[in-house]
Amino acid sequence: MDMTKQQRAPFVEALEAYCAQHMKAYHTPGHKLGQGISDYQRRLFGDALRRDLGVMYALDDLFQPEGPLKEAMDLAADLYGAGRTFFSINGTTACIEAMILAVCADGDEIVIPREAHKSVINGLVLSGAVPVYMESRFDAARQVSLGPDLESLKAAVAAHPAAKAVLFTYPTYDGIAGNLQALTAYAHEKGLYVLVDEAHGAHFGFHPDLPAEALACGVDCVAQSTHKLAGSLTQTSMLHCRRDFPLTERVAASMNIVQSTSPHYWFLASLDSARQQLALEGREIIGRALNLARQVRKELNQILGITVFGRDIIDGHTVCGFDETKITIDFSGLGLDGVTAERELRREGIEVELVAGNHVLALITLGDTAATAEALVT
Ligand SMILES: Cc1ncc(COP(=O)(O)O)c(C=O)c1O
């Protein structure tokens, strides 16, 4: 990776330089840089409205990038170790749809876990691919899915030898990471393309205590929600193809199909800026989140009736890694189910990410501080 280049944010720089020219606008959007917009939106977005631009001759085109946007996506590819990276203004949802569209034709079988995100189902509908399910292991005591293991994959492939691809959710929502390296090696040996929904792993490559990132496990295509656990705006994501992935151009064509032809430059600048932040400060800010999460987990586990699992979930077989920033708080020792616990927490001003079984999932991220970590424990 070229650290000198990573200091820059080429698309942010290009957008700012363009706005500094104060061009007279005779193009969309119709509010013309905020002049015709409603009072509410003017109060909400202020000067940022001058950057509400999408497709400008002076700047670059998301679908035929040749200038600063291409540079920005190339820098992201360099940072993540990809052959090519695509920015998405339609979340990981679009990335997952695009990678399925790229590898599967109508009637092709694709191996997926039962708990696949609904964007995977969208991908099946759009491509006409036929799902083949591999079994996931379930931890009944903790009430979380551990995802499929090698035996599950082998059974699915043996029953469906013509399957074209396999898609893994890595990590799970709860931060559980399977043995992706072994799963990928086996799938490739059997001639399957390996696609990964790494929506919850955009921060993995930036700290050695986190699970290995999917690209480092040898997979073909990875969709990541930069907005979830790295620092970009909601609905912005990246899709990475490994170096020399033969279907990269089909991925590019598919990304074209599943996104708006008027991508907001805010979102693209946001991805460029978040990439720069990760490159320059990733280790420090992700390390800080990890330390806060460890402290929160330790303190919560000292409260009678509450349990929060941690690295003890790793069994070296089905589960080979765990993201400690995911705090799954089990309230069953207090006689509460997750739904009730979430309601009680909300009454105290605490909003969690997810509810399931007897637990809620709270996230500690690069946005947390000692004060917000302590507030959760309190
Ligand atoms: C496992 C998983 N995959 C994919 C997605 C879709 O991501 P996005 O919201 O970035 O479109 C989500 C969203 O919650 C998710 O949890």
The ligand as a MOL file (V3000), in Angstrom:
LIG
                    3D

  0  0  0     0  0            999 V3000
M  V30 BEGIN CTAB
M  V30 COUNTS 16 16 0 0 0
M  V30 BEGIN ATOM
M  V30 1 C -25.7440 -9.0840 7.1610 0
M  V30 2 C -26.1970 -7.9150 6.3510 0
M  V30 3 N -25.9800 -7.9070 5.0200 0
M  V30 4 C -26.3540 -6.8810 4.2430 0
M  V30 5 C -26.9760 -5.7860 4.7670 0
M  V30 6 C -27.3730 -4.6550 3.8640 0
M  V30 7 O -26.5190 -3.5750 4.0970 0
M  V30 8 P -26.8850 -2.0670 3.7110 0
M  V30 9 O -27.7440 -1.5510 4.8230 0
M  V30 10 O -25.5410 -1.3880 3.6930 0
M  V30 11 O -27.5560 -2.0600 2.4070 0
M  V30 12 C -27.2360 -5.7420 6.1530 0
M  V30 13 C -27.9390 -4.5920 6.7460 0
M  V30 14 O -28.3030 -4.5650 7.8890 0
M  V30 15 C -26.8330 -6.8350 6.9570 0
M  V30 16 O -27.0430 -6.8330 8.2780 0
M  V30 END ATOM
M  V30 BEGIN BOND
M  V30 1 1 1 2
M  V30 2 1 2 3
M  V30 3 2 2 15
M  V30 4 2 3 4
M  V30 5 1 4 5
M  V30 6 1 5 6
M  V30 7 2 5 12
M  V30 8 1 6 7
M  V30 9 1 7 8
M  V30 10 2 8 9
M  V30 11 1 8 10
M  V30 12 1 8 11
M  V30 13 1 12 13
M  V30 14 1 12 15
M  V30 15 2 13 14
M  V30 16 1 15 16
M  V30 END BOND
M  V30 END CTAB
M  END
